[in-house]
Amino acid sequence: MPIDVMMPFYGDVAQFRQAVTSVLDQSDGDLRLVVIDDCYPDPEPAAWLASVADPRIHYLRNETNLGVNGNFRRCVELVEAEYFVVMGCDDVMLPDYVAGVRSLARDHPQATVIAPGVEVIDDDGRVVRPLGDRIKTLLTPRAQPGRPAVLRGEAMATSLYHGNWTYFPSLLWRTDPVREVGFRPGLDIVLDLALLVDLAAGGGSLVHDARVAFRYRRHEASVSSVQAVDGRRFAEENAFFAEEARRCAQRGWPRAARAARLHATSRLNHAQSRVLATAGRLRPANTTP
């Protein structure tokens, strides 16, 4: 069962090299790495990939910049395997990631999504635990190593509306159900959450294993961080959750509708961002950041 690792690229070249190397160094090497370059202006990444000369690497460059949503949709179009990952070009797979998610998929053949354990790193690769990620840990379904938690239907949607505790680049997706649903157009921040709850509505299930297999890089240059500062993130989230509450009510999912209306974690993140933004505006001019 080969796995396609789809890697949309537009970012830091050094972190990109680390991400690619972590994929190629997997203990289970039965994979295909597809890098989709979204018109990054520097030719160095493509030249470096060519120098690696690994037959598992496939490089494509978009004719025009598609942006986050467009490039993710392009990734799904290009998948050839039964299972795939859309990995961030700045993230890191631990050596047994592929072996671990493959085993979980084999043990849970009906699962639509596999969510392994994740730890967060900063720009320098150090493991960190920011407040938002500590909250994610509290929201994550309890699972013991080797005894994964399984969520489906309304329970899956309710859990995710309370707070999206998953890390999108770490998720293993089953291709056919994802193609049937697809990423919703026009979303940049909650496109992964929208896909997850759409799969739940279609009868899909999510399997979470607590064993850490992936490192997610959290840094200020991310799309979500930038948009949180100017409010676009929360405008998108508020509109999304309002629509989800309506859909869940129509579907006869009262607990999920209530969780979507509250979207407590999103509100907390918004409040925290406003406090931090205010603190930044009020910082005396002679202080250092």
N, C-alpha and C positions, 0 to 999 in steps of 0.2 A: 504494500500500500504506500506508494510514493506520496510525498507531501509537497505542495507548491508553497514556497515562501515568496510572497509578493512584497516588494519593497519600493514604495513610492519615494522618489528622491528629490529633495530640494533643501539643502542645509549645509551644516558644518562638514567639511571634507574629512577631517581627522576622526570625528565621531562616526561618519559613514564607513570609513575603513574598518573601525572597530566592530561596527554592526555586521558588516559583510564577513569579516574574519570569524566572528562568533558563530555565524551560520555554517561556514565551510568546515569549522572545527568540531561539528557535532559528532558525538559518539556513534550515532546512527546517521549515516550519510546518505540515506535513500531519500533525496530531496532534489528539487529544482529551485534555484534562486533566480527570480525575475526582477531586475531593477528597472523601474519605469521613471526615467528622468523627465521632470516637468519643466524642461527648458532652463535648467540651471546654467548661468552664464559662463561658469568656469569649466574648461574642457578637461581639467585634471582628473575628476572622478572617472570619466569614461576611459581615459588613457590608463589609469591605474588598474581598472577592472580588466582591461585587455592584457595587461602585463601579468595578471594572476594566472591566466590561461587554464582555468578550471572548466571542464566541459559542462558542469552543472550550472554555470552562470549564463544568463541570457540578459542582454542589455537592449532596451528600447528607449528612444527619445521621442517625446510627444512633438507633434508639428507646431502646436501652440500651447501656451501655459493653460492648463485645465483647472488649476486651483485644487484645494483640498478635496472637495466633494467629487469633482470631475475625475481627478486622478484615482481616487478610491474606486469609483465606478469602472474606470478603465482597468484597474487591477482585477476586478471580478470578471470582466469580459475575457481577460487573457488566461484565466485559470484553466488548467488541463486536468489536474488531479481530482480525486474524490474529496480530498480535504485540502484546505489552504489556510495560510496565515497572512495578514496584512501587517507586516512588521515595520515599525518606525525606523528611519535611517539613522537614528541616534541611539537606539536601544541595543540591548545585549542579550543574546540567548546564552543561558548557562549550558555547559556541555551535554547534559542529558535531557534538554528540552524536547527534542524531536522524539527520542525514545520514550519519554514519559507521556507525552500527549498521544502518541501512536498507541501505546498500551491502553490508555484510558478510552480511546476511540474503539479499540478492539473489544474492551470489556463492556462498553456501552454503545452498541452499534446504532441504536435509535437516537442517540443524542445529536442535537443540532449544533451545539456549541460546547467546547471543552475549555474550561478556565483553570489554568494551573496557578500555583502560588507565585506571588510576585514580590520583589523588593525594589525599593526606589533608590535611584542614584542621582547625584547632582552633576553639574557640568564636568567636574573633575573625576567622576566615576566613583565617588565615595558613597557608601550606603547611608541614606538619611531617612528621617521620619517626620516630614512636615505635618502640621496640624491636619490639613485636609486628608492626608493619607492615613493618619491615625484614626480619623473618623471613618474612613473607608474600611479599616480593619474591624471596627466595631459593627459595621453594617454587613460585613461578609458572613454568609451562612457558615455555621459551625461545621467543620469537617476535620476528621482526623487523617493524618497521613496514611494512605492506603485504604481509607474508608470515605470516599467522596460524598458530597452532598448533591442531591439531584432535585432540580426545580423545574416545574412546567406550568403552563397555563396561567391562571390568575395569580397563583403564589409566586411564580417567576416574575410577572409584571409588577406585582405589589412590592416585592423586594427591591427591584430596580428603580421604581418610582421614589421609594424612600431615599434612595441614594445610589447612584450607579457605582457600585463597589468594584466592577470589573476594570481591567486595563486592556483597552481595545487591541494594542499591538501584540499582546500575549495570547490572544484567543485563537483557538483552532476551530475553523468553521467547516461544516459539511456543505459542499458546493451546491448541490441541487436545490435544497431549500432556500439558500441565500439567493440564488439566481431567480427563483420564483418570486421572491419578495423584493429584493434589491434595496439599495440605499435610496432614501427619499431625496428628491432633488431640492436644492436650496438650503440645505443644512450643512454647517461647518463644524459646530460644536457638539450637537447632540445626535449626529448622524449614526453613531454606533449604538446609542441607547435606543433610537428609533428602530433600528434594524432588530435589536434584541427583542423589544416588546412586540414588534410585528411578527417575529418568528414565534413568540409565545402565543400570540393570538391565533396563529395558524396551527397550533398543537405541538410546537417544537419544545425541546427541553434543553436545559443547561446543566452540565456536570462540573462541579468545582472540587478540585483536589488541593489540599493545603500545602503540599510539597513545593518549595520554591524552585522554579525552573527558569525564571525570566527576570531580567533587570530593566525596569522602565525608567527612562531618564526624565527628570522633572527640572525644567529650567525656565527662566524668564522670557526666553525668545519664542516659546511655544505659542501656537495660535490661540489656545484658550487663555493663556496668561495675558497676551496683548489685548485680546478682546474684552477680558474682564475689566481692564483699566478704563476703557472708554464706554462700557455698558452694552456693547453689541452682544456679548455672550449671554447676558441675562435677559435681554429683549428676546433673543431666540429661544431661550429656555422657557420664559414665561408663556410665549405663544404656543410652544410645543406642549407644555403641561396642561394648558387650558383645553387644547384640542384633544389630548389624551384622556382627560377627565370626561369629556363628552363622549368619546368613543367607548370608553369602558362602561359608562352608564348605559349606553345603548346595547352593549354586549351582555349586560347582566352581570358585571363584575363590580359589585359595590365596594369591596375592600380596595381594589386597584384604583377605582375612581376617586376614592377618598385620599389615597396616597398621592395620586397625581395632583389633586387640588391643593394638597398641603405642600408637596415637593419641598420638604423641610430643609434638606441638605443644600439644595440650590439657593434657598432664601438665606441660609446661614452663610454660604460662600459669598453671596451678594453683599450681605451686611459687613463681613470681614473685609472685602475689597474696598468698600466705601470708607471704612475706618482707616485702612492702610493708605488709601489715596488722600484722605484728609490729613493724615499724619505727614505724608510726603509734602503736601502743599504748605503745611505749617512749620516745617523744619526750618530753623534759622539758616540764613544764607552762609554763615561761616562754619557750618558743621559739615562733616564728611558723610557720604551715604553709608 
